[in-house]
Amino acid sequence: MPSSTSTARTLAELRRVATSARGSTSSDHFLAVRPFSSTAPVSSVSNSDPTLSSSSDSNGKASKWWLYLPGAIAFGLGSWQIVRREEKIKMLEYRGKRLQMEPLKFSNAYPSSEELDSLEFRKVVCKGVFDDKNSIYVGPRSRSISGVTENGYYVITPLMPIHDYPDSVSSPILVNRGWVPRSWKEKFLEASHDEPFADPLPSPSQADGTRSWWRFWSKKEPVSSEDQVPSITPNEVIGVVRGSEKPSIFVPANDHESSQWFYIDVPSIARHCGLPENTIYVEDVNENVNPSNPYPVPKDVNTLIRSSVMPQDHLNYILTWYSLSAAVTFMAFKRLRQKNTRR
């Protein structure tokens, strides 16, 4: 009996210890998970904060306005094209009126910058003699002939004054004589390496075809000064006063040392030819082309009244940008309306 009593007491003690252990474990588990469960009231309090709710509403309204931004930008670009179209119309009308004026007989000296600006797009008549040895080839420039595109160059040659000639220019000018095929430049380079060009104004000792040293060896009587004056046929140029070109970002820079000219830079070309930077630059527009010698081909006057972007092109851009603005704005309005109906 005593042993059974002690056994019963031992089992009771073990049950008590196990019960207390389970209670402590459940309480520890409760304490461990309590911090995580306590976040729910905090989040509910934060959602009920009026300051945070108002800020979220303001952010939502700002995001709505961002949807209208592409339409506003397209509308601004369309309005800018209207301004550009008006400027282009005035510019082309100005050029057309000046080209219709009577040509000026140009024989003045180097003009100032203000006089040069006032002469731009005016027709002038110049007489002189071409200095072919200082010709410049600018290009390549393409030209369409009967639907066939051919590459070539613009040839620019100084027009030199003629001594004691009444209608001659008093100072050299640069003349864009027109378009020539690629073979012209190749022949020019071959001739410049093989044989020197003759001077545009031959000296008296070269008037009869003799060399300058011939007078020291010849036993003939010296020829009178009147017989020494060479007979020179002046070149008449009917052209339009122009300025330098504005190249795009895709056009490479001119290389003066290798004589590669990709665009017309009047001051640089003048320096290369040994002329002042304010030398006048004229584009030949003479329509009387000799069929037996068609090159160089002078520029067409109508090309001077044209632009890379004409007023009709600006009108197309206006319609495009305004249509795009209306479409994008309508899409933004429809999307916002769908959001409001869902709420």
C-alpha positions in Angstrom: 0.0 0.0 0.0 2.7 2.5 0.8 4.3 1.8 -2.5 1.1 2.3 -4.4 0.5 5.6 -2.6 4.0 6.9 -3.5 3.5 5.8 -7.1 0.2 7.8 -7.2 1.9 10.8 -5.7 4.7 10.6 -8.3 2.3 10.4 -11.2 0.3 13.4 -9.8 3.5 15.4 -9.5 4.4 14.6 -13.1 1.0 15.6 -14.4 1.3 18.9 -12.5 4.7 19.6 -14.0 3.5 18.8 -17.5 0.5 21.0 -17.1 2.6 23.9 -15.9 5.0 23.4 -18.8 2.2 23.5 -21.4 0.9 26.7 -19.8 4.3 28.4 -20.0 4.8 27.3 -23.6 1.4 28.7 -24.7 2.1 31.9 -22.8 5.5 32.2 -24.5 4.0 31.6 -27.9 1.4 34.2 -27.2 4.1 36.7 -26.2 6.1 35.8 -29.3 3.3 36.4 -31.7 1.9 39.4 -29.9 4.1 42.0 -31.4 3.1 40.9 -35.0 -0.6 40.9 -34.1 -0.3 44.4 -32.6 0.6 46.0 -36.1 -3.0 45.7 -37.2 -4.3 48.5 -35.0 -1.4 50.7 -36.0 -2.2 50.4 -39.7 -5.8 51.1 -39.1 -4.9 54.2 -37.2 -2.6 55.4 -40.0 -5.3 54.8 -42.6 -7.7 56.9 -40.6 -5.2 59.8 -40.6 -6.8 62.8 -42.6 -3.4 64.3 -43.5 -2.3 61.1 -45.3 -5.6 60.7 -47.1 -5.5 64.3 -48.4 -2.0 63.8 -49.7 -3.0 60.7 -51.6 -5.9 62.6 -53.1 -3.6 65.4 -54.3 -1.2 62.9 -55.8 -4.1 61.3 -57.6 -5.2 64.6 -59.1 -1.6 65.4 -60.2 -1.3 62.1 -61.9 -4.5 62.9 -63.8 -3.1 66.1 -65.2 0.0 64.2 -66.4 -2.2 62.3 -68.9 -3.0 65.6 -70.6 0.6 66.6 -71.0 1.3 64.9 -74.4 -1.7 66.5 -75.9 -0.6 69.9 -74.7 2.9 69.4 -76.1 1.5 68.4 -79.5 -0.8 71.4 -79.5 2.2 73.7 -78.8 4.2 72.2 -81.7 1.2 72.7 -84.0 1.0 76.4 -83.0 4.7 76.8 -83.5 4.4 75.5 -87.1 1.8 78.3 -87.7 4.4 80.9 -86.8 7.1 79.2 -88.9 4.7 79.1 -91.9 4.0 82.8 -91.8 7.8 83.5 -91.5 8.5 81.3 -94.5 5.8 83.0 -96.6 7.2 86.4 -95.9 10.8 85.2 -96.7 9.9 83.7 -100.0 7.8 86.8 -101.0 10.8 89.0 -100.1 13.2 86.9 -102.3 10.7 86.9 -105.2 10.3 90.6 -105.2 14.1 91.2 -105.2 14.8 88.7 -108.0 12.2 90.5 -110.2 14.2 93.8 -110.0 16.4 95.0 -112.8 20.0 93.7 -112.6 22.6 96.0 -111.1 25.8 96.8 -113.0 28.2 95.8 -110.3 31.6 97.4 -110.5 32.2 98.7 -107.0 34.9 97.8 -104.6 34.5 95.6 -101.6 31.3 96.6 -99.8 30.8 96.8 -96.1 28.7 94.1 -94.2 25.7 96.4 -94.2 25.9 96.9 -98.0 26.4 93.2 -98.5 23.3 92.4 -96.6 21.3 94.8 -98.6 22.6 93.3 -101.9 21.6 89.7 -101.1 19.2 88.2 -103.6 19.7 91.1 -106.0 20.6 90.3 -109.6 23.9 91.9 -110.7 25.9 92.0 -114.0 29.6 91.6 -113.7 32.4 91.6 -116.3 35.9 90.3 -115.8 38.1 87.3 -116.6 37.9 83.9 -114.8 41.0 82.8 -112.8 40.5 79.1 -113.5 43.6 78.0 -111.6 42.0 79.0 -108.3 38.7 77.2 -108.9 37.0 75.5 -106.0 34.8 72.4 -106.3 32.1 72.1 -103.6 30.3 68.9 -103.3 29.3 66.3 -104.0 26.0 67.7 -105.3 23.5 65.5 -107.1 21.5 66.6 -110.2 18.6 64.8 -111.8 18.8 64.6 -115.6 15.8 62.9 -117.3 15.1 61.0 -114.2 18.7 59.8 -113.7 20.6 61.2 -110.7 24.2 62.1 -111.4 26.8 63.3 -108.8 28.9 66.3 -109.5 30.1 69.6 -108.0 29.6 73.3 -107.9 32.6 75.1 -109.4 33.4 78.4 -107.8 36.0 80.6 -109.7 37.3 84.1 -108.9 36.3 86.7 -111.5 39.3 89.1 -111.8 39.2 92.7 -113.0 40.5 93.7 -116.4 42.9 96.6 -116.5 41.7 99.7 -118.4 38.3 98.0 -119.2 35.5 100.4 -118.4 32.8 97.9 -117.4 35.1 95.6 -115.5 34.7 94.9 -111.8 37.1 96.9 -109.8 37.8 94.1 -107.3 37.7 90.3 -107.6 34.5 88.5 -106.8 33.6 84.8 -106.3 31.3 83.3 -108.9 29.4 80.0 -108.6 29.4 79.1 -112.2 27.1 76.2 -111.7 27.0 72.4 -111.7 29.6 70.2 -113.4 30.0 66.4 -113.5 32.5 64.5 -111.5 34.8 64.2 -114.5 35.4 67.9 -114.4 37.0 67.8 -111.0 39.2 64.8 -112.0 40.4 66.6 -115.1 41.1 69.8 -113.1 43.2 67.8 -110.6 45.2 66.1 -113.3 45.8 69.4 -115.1 46.9 71.1 -111.9 49.5 68.4 -111.2 50.8 68.1 -114.8 50.7 71.6 -116.2 50.3 75.0 -114.6 47.3 77.0 -115.7 47.9 80.1 -117.7 47.5 83.4 -115.9 44.1 85.0 -116.3 45.8 88.2 -117.4 49.0 87.3 -119.4 52.0 89.5 -119.2 53.0 91.6 -122.2 55.9 89.2 -122.9 53.4 86.3 -123.2 50.9 88.1 -125.5 52.6 86.8 -128.7 53.1 83.3 -127.3 56.8 83.8 -126.2 58.3 83.2 -122.8 59.3 86.0 -120.5 63.0 85.2 -121.0 62.8 85.4 -124.8 63.4 89.2 -124.8 66.9 88.6 -123.5 67.9 86.3 -126.4 65.9 87.8 -129.3 67.8 90.1 -131.6 64.6 91.7 -132.9 63.7 95.2 -132.1 61.4 95.6 -129.0 57.8 95.7 -129.8 55.9 98.9 -129.0 53.8 98.9 -125.8 50.6 99.1 -127.8 51.4 95.8 -129.5 52.1 94.2 -126.2 48.6 94.7 -124.8 46.9 91.3 -125.0 43.5 90.9 -126.4 41.2 89.6 -123.7 37.6 88.6 -124.1 35.8 89.6 -120.9 33.4 87.1 -119.3 29.9 88.5 -118.5 28.2 87.1 -115.5 24.5 87.6 -114.7 24.1 86.3 -111.2 22.5 86.7 -107.8 24.3 87.9 -104.7 24.2 85.2 -102.0 25.8 84.4 -98.7 27.4 81.3 -97.0 25.5 78.1 -96.6 24.3 76.8 -93.2 25.3 73.1 -93.2 23.4 70.6 -91.2 25.0 68.4 -88.5 25.4 65.6 -91.0 27.7 67.6 -93.3 31.4 67.2 -92.5 33.7 70.2 -92.0 35.6 71.6 -94.9 39.2 70.5 -95.2 41.2 73.5 -96.6 44.5 71.7 -96.8 43.3 68.9 -99.0 40.9 71.2 -100.9 37.8 69.3 -99.9 34.8 71.6 -99.7 31.5 70.1 -98.6 29.6 73.4 -98.2 30.0 77.0 -99.3 31.8 79.1 -96.7 32.5 82.4 -98.5 35.1 83.8 -96.1 37.1 80.6 -96.0 37.0 80.2 -99.8 38.0 83.8 -100.3 41.0 83.3 -98.0 41.9 80.1 -99.8 41.9 82.0 -103.1 44.0 84.9 -101.6 41.1 87.3 -101.5 39.6 89.4 -98.6 37.0 87.7 -96.4 34.3 90.3 -97.5 34.6 89.3 -101.1 31.2 89.2 -102.8 29.8 85.8 -103.7 27.5 85.6 -106.8 25.6 82.6 -108.2 25.4 82.5 -111.9 21.8 82.3 -113.2 22.4 83.1 -116.9 20.0 81.1 -119.0 21.9 81.6 -122.3 23.8 78.3 -122.2 25.9 77.3 -125.2 24.6 73.9 -126.4 28.1 73.0 -127.6 29.5 73.7 -124.1 26.7 73.0 -121.6 28.9 72.8 -118.5 28.9 74.4 -116.0 25.1 74.4 -115.7 24.0 77.7 -114.1 21.5 77.6 -111.3 17.8 78.0 -112.0 16.3 81.2 -110.5 13.3 79.2 -109.3 15.5 77.2 -107.0 16.3 80.4 -105.1 12.7 81.0 -104.3 12.4 77.5 -102.9 13.2 76.2 -99.5 13.8 72.7 -98.0 10.5 73.2 -96.1 7.8 75.0 -98.1 4.7 76.6 -96.6 2.6 73.7 -97.8 4.9 71.4 -95.7 4.3 73.5 -92.7 0.5 73.3 -93.2 0.8 69.5 -93.3 2.8 69.6 -90.0 0.1 71.8 -88.5 -2.7 69.4 -89.3 -0.6 66.4 -88.1 0.3 67.9 -84.7 -3.3 69.2 -84.1 -4.8 65.9 -85.0 -2.3 64.1 -82.7 -3.1 66.5 -79.9 -6.9 65.9 -80.2 -6.4 62.1 -80.3 -4.2 62.0 -77.3 -6.4 64.3 -75.3 -9.5 62.3 -76.1 -7.8 59.1 -75.0 -6.7 60.7 -71.7 -10.2 62.0 -71.0 -11.8 58.6 -71.8 -9.4 56.8 -69.5 -10.1 59.1 -66.6 -13.8 58.8 -67.1 -13.5 55.0 -66.9 -11.8 55.3 -63.6 -14.4 57.6 -62.2 -17.3 55.3 -63.2 -15.5 52.3 -61.5 -15.4 54.2 -58.3 
